[in-house]
């Protein structure tokens, strides 16, 4: 028979081998060590009072209240990294992810797709010029020439 002495109490207590210690002897009940992540809802037992991160998702904010965001354009749901309202959706990169007009800082592209310009670009492209040559000769931005050609040609390879 093996005896163990509990030094935390003033009186000595003997236990036999294989006997389970009582809850009062271990210093607290095991249910107080139960932790629940507010982000991924993972439940685990922890040996420390306040763990640094969730073992499942790795979040440092496992014990804080969560506020998720959802993009109204693509439907992506995410947790913000910082306080405040994010500028863009991390999935589709749109600024109007909340369904409103966004932050108002969007720069609008000048529309160069008038009928004469589009016809001129397409006639030069069909005659063998590439997008870069058309852009340099006409003064139209390369991105606009590319967009015009892409809208007319479709999914085929575009000559640069």
C-alpha positions, 0 to 999 in steps of 0.5 A: 500500500502506497501513501501520499501526503497532501501538503496543502491542507493542515491535516495529513490525508492518506490515499491508496494507489488507484484512488481518485483524488476529490475535487477539493484536493485538486484546487478547483473543479474541471468545469471552470477550466472549460474555455469556448472560442467566440470565433469558431465555437471550439470548446477545450479544457485549459490548464491556464486561466487565460490562454493566449489563443484558441487551439483550433483557429489560432485566434488571439481574440477567442474570448472577446465578443465577435462581430463578423462582416458579410459582403453584400456583393459576393456573400463572403463572411469574415472577422475584422482584424482591427476595430472599425469598418473595413474599407474592402471585402477581402474576397472580391475587393469591392469597397461597396461590400456593405451595400451602400455606395462605399467610402466615397473615395472611389475614382471614376474612370473616364469613359472613352467608349464613344462610338467613334473611338470604339470603332477606330480602336477595333478597326486598327486592332482588326487590321493587325495593330496590337493594343500597345501600338493603338494606345501610343498612336491615339493617346488613349490609355492602354487599359481603356484600349484593352477593355474595348478590345476585350469586350468585343473579342471575348475570351480569345487571346488579345494582341498586345 
